Amino acid sequence: QVHLVESGGGLVQAGGSLRLSCTASGRTFSNDIMAWFRQAPGKEREFVAAVYWNGNPYYGSSVKGQFTISRDNAKNAVYLQMDSLEPEDSAVYYCATRPGPEMFPLEDKGYYPYWGPGTQVTVSS
């Protein structure tokens, strides 16, 4: 059974940084695309970033240059370094994965069968 668990969320002041982690278990993820989404209250779940099996990143238009996604295949883990945080970045952040290696629309949450429970990020002004 596939299991994803996020960690690293919390409360931070505007301009600060956080590093989210997601650890996966239940299968080998080295060939899979791993991604981060976020959802603020009253809003749709939004694509943040994805990383290919080889470490190449792909970012959503709202976070380019602000966030950095990376992965460690040996640890079945994906990370999201978030810098220069703004109150608008406050949301529950979710880790997701889809078994690879076939290509699919990375920003479409409907293509990801596996999700973590999420971790809350709150940025105060």
N, C-alpha and C positions, 0 to 999 in steps of 0.2 A: 504494500500500500504506500502510495506516494504521500510524503508529509513535508510541508514547508513551514518554517518558523522564522518570523522576523524578530529583530531586536535592534536596540539603539535609538529608539524614539525618545522623545521627552520635550521639555520646555526649554526654549532658548530665546535670547533677545534678538531683535532684528540686527542683521549684520553678522550674526554668529554662524557657527558650523555644527553639523551633526554628521555622523557616519552610521548609516544603517547597514545591518547585516542580515542575510537570509541563508539559512542552512537547510539543505534538502536531504531527504533520505527516502529509501524505498526502491531506488533504482539508480543506475549510473547516468549522470547528467552531462557527461563530458561532451556529448554530441548535440545537446539540446540548447535552444535559445532560452535565455533567462531574462526576465524583465521586471521592471518596477512600474506600478501604477499608483495613483493617489485619488482619494475621493474626499472632497470637502462637504460639509453639511449642505444638503439641498442641491448638490451638483452631481453630474454624471461622473463615473469613474474615468479618470484621465490618464492617458499613456504618459509616462515620464521618460523611460529609457529602456533599451534592451542591449544585450551583449551576445554576440555569436560565440560558437564553440571555441574559436581561435582568439577571442578577446576583443575583436573589433566591435566598437560601440555604435549605437544608433540612438539619437536623442529626439525627444519631442520638441516641438517648436517653442514651447513655453519655458524650457530650462536649458537651452543651449548655452554653454559657457559657464553655467552656474553650478551644475552637477556633473559628477564623474562616476560612471559605472565601471565596475571591474568584476572579475571572477577568479576563483581559485578552484580549478577542476579537481585537484587532489583532495580538497576539503568539501567538495560539492557545495560551494558557497558563492554567493554573489553579494556585492557591496554597492552602496550608493553614498558617495561623499557629496555632501550638500554644503556649499559655501554661500556667503552673502545672502543668507536667508532673509526672507521678507514675510510679513504677516500673511500675505496671499499664498504662501507656501504651506500654511497650516492645513493639515488633512490627515486622514489615515492613509498610510503608505502600505501597499500590498506587493508582495513578491509573487511572481507567476512564472510558470514554465510550460513549454510545449515540447513533446518529444520530437527530435530532429531526424534528419537534417533538411527535410523539405522546406522550401520557402513558403512564407505566408505573410499576410499584411500585419506587420509587427505591431501597429498601433491599435489593432482591433482586438478588444478584450475577449470577444467571442471565440477567438481561436486558441485561447489558453485553457486547457482543461484542469490545470492544477494551480491552486491558490493557497497562500498562507492566510492566517487570521487577521493580519494587519498590525501595524504599530503606529501609535498616535504621535504626530509631530505638531507642536504648537509653538508658533513664533510670536512673541510679544513685541509690541511697538514701543 
